[in-house]
């Protein structure tokens, strides 16, 4: 049933549609088309545009996803370089993990967001782990 419908569309309805199209014989003839004639041409022009795009698409340059390449997306963007200093003697706990991928929701403390970042980008960033020496 489906193949019969497709066959009918291709063999009967498509040629009938194409015969009724107001295709002028010259380029200048397109300027004399009425709005209703342009509307009848619209589906054909849309299909031709889609086929043209799909034909040239493999040759278009690939856009690099900049969001996946940047490490710092929003922290202190007004500064040319972000540097944080921590005095190890001031640590209250014995081990602290600090974020270096800049994607942590608990920044500056690491929440393991670097795992997803590394999977998406192939990066190898990990946390900065500070250990307090116990004397």
C-alpha positions, 0 to 999 in steps of 0.5 A: 500500500505504501509503495503504491502511494509513493509510486502514484505520487512519483508517476502521476502527481509529480508530473502533473504538478510540474506541468502546472508550474509557471516556469518562464522561458527567460530569466527576466520572466521571473520578474513578471510572475505574480504572488500566487505563481511564486507561491506555487513555485515555493515547494519546488524552490525549497526542495532544490535549495535543500538538495543544493545544501545537502550536496555542498554540506560535506565540503563546508568547513567544520565549525569548531565547538569553542565551548568545548575547547575553552577551560574558563567559561565564566570565572573572572573573565574581566582579568587577563589571567586568573591566579589564585594563591593558597597558603598550605598552612592555612588549610583546615583539613588534611586534603583539599581538591581544587578545580582546574577545569573551571567547570565546577559548580562549587568553584574553587572546590572540585566537584569532579566536573573535569571528568565530563569535560575530559570525555567531551574534549579529550582533555586531561585536566584534573584537580589540584590536590593540596595535602597538609603535612601532619607533623 
